[in-house]
Amino acid sequence: MNEYDYIIVGAGASGLLLADAMLNDSFFNDKKILLLDKDVKNSNDRTWCFWEEGDGQFEAIVHKRWNSIHFQGEDVLKRTDISPYSYKMIRSIDFYNHYLGRIKESSNITFVQEAMVGLKELATEVTIKTTNNTYSGKYIFNSLFDYKMATGQKKYPVLQQHFVGWVIKTEKPIFNANEVTYMDFSIPQKGNTRFMYVLPYSNDTALIEYTLFSEQLLPKAEYEAAIKEYIVDRFQCKTYEIIEKEAGSIPMTAYDFREHHTNRIRYIGTAGGWAKPSTGYTLMSTANKIPKLIELIKQGKPLQKLKLKNKFWFYDMLFLDVLHHNNGNGHAIFESIFKSLKPQMVFKFLDEKTSLKEDIIYINSCPKTPFIKALFRRLF
């Protein structure tokens, strides 16, 4: 029988964390749950990073951590200890192995490698058609994101955090293994918000990413040319081996994805607007929202009832309005913030844990004119 109580579509971060939360809650012990993904999830296809105080829920699979960050712009250069925070990295292969391993050992969650090709909601159930089968579930949690979900409206701009990254190994030790280059805006901006991001795994191995906050993607060759140029200019290195490559695009928008939810279908992860709009950081944002979704499910409330807006959503909206209006000036905003504030304060604000007084301090660190104009455009 292909009938389930819950079907989770997509075994990425949000899908696996939701399935694991159900696995750990006795409420779901007698529920039949299906986890669907088109991929077998046996490759290291992405990297998740986050900052955190002390140890957290992902400690067993943290691949690398750093206690210092490097920020650089035209007029500011900071190398700073970030304690009590650590900047942590998880490889997707370790994430998949950990959570899928637990799920595959469970008695009530089934993982099936098939691609969803159709979704239809009925009065009492939702049917999913895959390349091989048809499944029905009382409730569906869909993590498959399509930019068309957000670009069909004009109220909120939709930017992308898009990047290409290389993991390289060099002949000589050229990296500081104890320091993350969080943002390096010293590269040409070319009318966009562009920076380099460096995660050193050791003194001779690092992930180097060319990242943009803008509306349109670049030709692949332009990302790779920028990485090559940065390796030569920043590290005076011409000889290296490319071990891995990664690329991605994360939506940056304050658009409210709730209009896509129904009583029986809930979009989660990036597809649910769970990526932090102003940064694109998704893993910890997802981890913080999963418990709220679990409580909604246990209470038997319609899935679209979960509301996640707060004051930080409004701050993010104004920030994205500013970037959309003048994308080439994005570096000036970040330089002003990091020049004025300690990174611990920046992290606390981005974690959405600051008080109103601290919010005002953070806002005062930003250039005033573009944000005042953005506010007036929203009000009038």
N, C-alpha and C positions, 0 to 999 in steps of 0.2 A: 504493500500500500504506500502511495506517495503523498500521504496526508500528514501534515505537521501542525503543531500549535504555533510555532514561530519559524520563520525562514529568514536567515541573514544572508544578504547578497553581497559578496565581496569579502575576502579574507585578508584585508589590509589591517591597518592599525585599529580602526574603529570596529570593524567586523570581528576581529579576534578578541579585542578587549570586551566587547559586548557578550560574545559567546563565553568567555572566561568568567565574566561577572555572573552570568546565568549558571554556569557550572558550580560556582562557589556559593550560591544562594539556595537554600533548601526549598524555597518556593517553587523552583523549577525542576525539582527532582523527578516529578512524575510527568513532566512536559516532554514532548517530542520536538526536537529542534534540528533544523537542517542548515548547514553552512555551505554556501555555493561559491565557487570561484573558478574562472576559466583556466587559471594557472595552477601548477603543482606546488608553487611556493618553495622551490628548492634552490633559488639563486639569490645572491646579494645584490638586489636591484635598487636599493636606496639606503640612505643614512638618515637617522633621526637624531637631532641634538636638542638639548634643553639645559636650563640651569636649575639648580635645586640646592636647598640647604640640607646638609646631612645625607642620610641614606633614604631611599624611597622605594616605591613598589617595583621598580625595574632594576634594582641593584644587582640581581643575579645575572643579568645579561648586559650590563654596562661594559662596553669594550674598551673605552678610554675616558679619562677625565682630566681636566685641567683646572688650575687654581688661579690663572692669570690670563688676562686678555689684552690684545693690542688693538687700538683704534687709531686710524690715521685719516686726516683730511688735508685740505690746502693750508689751514692755519693751526691745526691741532695735531699733536702726537701724544698718545697716552699709552703707557704700559702699566697695567694696574692689577694688583692682587684683588680678587673678588670675594674673598672669604667674608661671611660664612658660606657663600655660594660655591659650588663647583659647576663647571661647564662639562656636560656629559654627552657621550656619543653611544648610540646603539646601532649596530649593523642589522639590517633587515633580516638577514639569514638567521641570526641568533634569535631575533624576535619570532620569526616564523617557527623555527624549531622548538622553541620553548612553549609557545601557546598552542601550536598545532599538536605537539606531542601530548600535552595535557588533554586536549579535546579528543584526540583519537583514542585515548584510553577511557573516555567516559562512555557510559552506557546509553545516554539519552541524546547525545549530539552526534550527528552524522556529517562528515565532510565529503562533499562530492565535487570532483573536478569537471565542471561543465559550464558553458557560457550561457547566460540568460539572453534570450532573443525576443521575449515578449512578456508583458505584465498586464493582467486584467483584474480589476477589482469588482467583486460581486457583493451582494447584500450581506452574506455571512462568511465570505472567505475571499482570498486573493489567489488567482492561479498564475503560475510562472511556467512559461514554456522555455526549455533550453534546447540546445542542439540535439539532445538525445531523448528527453523525457518531458513530461508535464507534471508539475508538483502543485499542491494546494496548501495554503497555510492560513490560519486565522489572522495572523499579523505578520507583516513583512517589514524588515529593516534593510534599506537599500543604501549602500555606500558608493554606488557607481555615479560619478560626477560627469556632467556634460556642461560646458560653458554656456550652452544655449539656455540652461536653467536660469542664468543670471543676466544674460545679454538681451533678453526679450523685453527689457524695461529701460527707462531713461532716467529714473529718479536718482539712482545711485551709480556712480561710475564703477566700471569693472577693470581693474588693473591685473597684471600678472606678476608674480615673483617667479621669474624664469631663469634657468641656470644650466650650465654644463660644467661638470667637474671631472678632473683627472686625479687618480691616485698615482703618484710618481715615486720612483725609487732612484736616488742619485748615487753617484760614485763616492762622493765625499759628504760628510755631515754638514749640512747647510741650514737645517731647521732648528729652532728652539723647541724641543719636545714638551716643554712645560707651559707653552703660551699659545693660545688661539688668536689668530688674526680675525677678529670679529667683523670688522668692516675696514677696508682700505679704499678710501675715496681718492687716493692720489693718482689714479688712472684717468685717462680722458673720459669725460662724461658724455660728449657727443649728443647733447640735447636730452639725455635721459638721466635717471638715477641709476648709476652703475658703481659696483664695488667688487673687490676681490675678498674671498673668504678662504682662510687657510686653517686646516686641522692637521697638525703634525702628529703622526702616529709614533714617530721616533725621530732621531736626528738626521736620518737619511730617507725617510718616507713620509709623505703627507698627501692629503686631499686638498686640491686647489680648485676653487670654484669661481667662475665668472658669473656674477648675479646682477640682474636688473629688476627694478620695479617700474614697469611701463605697460602700455596696452598691447603692443605687438611683439611677437617673437622675432628673433634674428635668424638669418641663414646660419646653419650649423658651422660653417667655415669661419664666421665672424667670432663666435664664441671661442673656438679653438685657437684662432690667431691671437686673440687677446690673452689667453692663458699662456701661450708660447712666449709672447712678448713680456708678460709679467715675470715668468720664470727667469728670463734672461736679465731683465732690468732690476728686479727686486733681489734676486739671489745670485746673480752673475753665474748662472748655470746654463750650459748649452748641451750637456750630455746627461740623459736620464732615460729611464725605462717607464713606459706607461703600463701600470699593472691592471687598473680598472678604469672604467668610464661610467659616468652617470649623468642623467639629464632629467629635468622636470619642469613643471609649471604648476604653481599653486595660485588659486584665485585670491585676489585682495579686493574685497568689496563689503560694504555695509548692507547690501541687499538682504532682505528678510526672506529666507528660504521657506518660511512656514506655509506659504501659499501652495507649495507642492505636496505638503503632508495631507493625509486624509485620516479618517477614523481607523483605518487598518494598514496604512502605509506610512512609514516614517523614514525620512532620509537622514542619514547619520554621517559623521565624519565631514570631509570636505563637501560632500553633496548636501549636507544639512547646514552648511554655513559654520561649521565648528572650527575652521582655521581662523586663528586670530587675524582679523582684517588688516591691521596695520603692520604685521610682521610676517604672516604666513606660517608661523609656528603652529603645529597641529597636534603633536603627540600629547603634550601635557594638557592642552585645551580639551582634547578628546577624553583623556583620563579623568578630568574633573567633571565632565558632563555625563559620563556613563552612569555613575550612581544615581543621578537625578532621573535619568531615563528608566533605570531599573525600578525606582520607587513609583514612577508613573504607571509602568506596566503592572506592578503588584497591586496598585490601587484600582486597576481596571478602567482607567480613564482613557478617553479617545486620544490617539497618539499625537494629534496636532495641538493638544492642550499645553504641552511643555513649552514655556516661554523662557528665553535665555537672554533677553536684552537687559542691559544695565547702563550705568553712566559711562562706562568705558566704551560701549558701542557708539555712543554719541561722540566721544573723543576720537575714536577711530574713523568715524564718518567724516569729521572735519579734516583729519589728517589726509585721508584719501582724496577729499575734495581739493585740497591744496596741491597734492601731487598730480592730480589729473589736470588741474588748471595750468600748472607750470612744472612739468616733470623734470626739466633740466636743473631746477633749483633744489631738488631733494637733498643733495649732499649738504647744503647749507643748514637745513633743519637738523640733521643728525650731528653735524659739527657743533652747532650751537648747544645742543643737548649735552653731548659728551664733554664739551669744554666747560660747561657750568656745573654738571652734576657728577657724582661718583657713580660708577656702573651699578653698585648695589641699589641705588635709588632708581635707576633706569629699569633694572630687572624687577624690582618690587612693583613699579607702575605697570610694566608690561604683564606681570602676573595678576594684575587687577586686585592688588591687596593694599593699595595706598588709601589713606584717609583723605578727606576733602582738603585739609590743610596741605598735605603732601601733593595732592593733585595740583593745587595752585602753584606750588613751588616748581613742579615739573612743567606746567603750562608756561610759567614765566621764563623758563629756560629756552623756549622756542622763539623764533622770530615772530614778532607780534603782527605785523601788517598782513601777511598772507592769511593768517588764521582769522583775523578780524574780518577781512573781506569774505572769507569762506563762510563765516557765521552769518554775515549780512545777506549773502546770496541764499542761504538756507531759510532765513527768516523772511526775506522779502522777494 
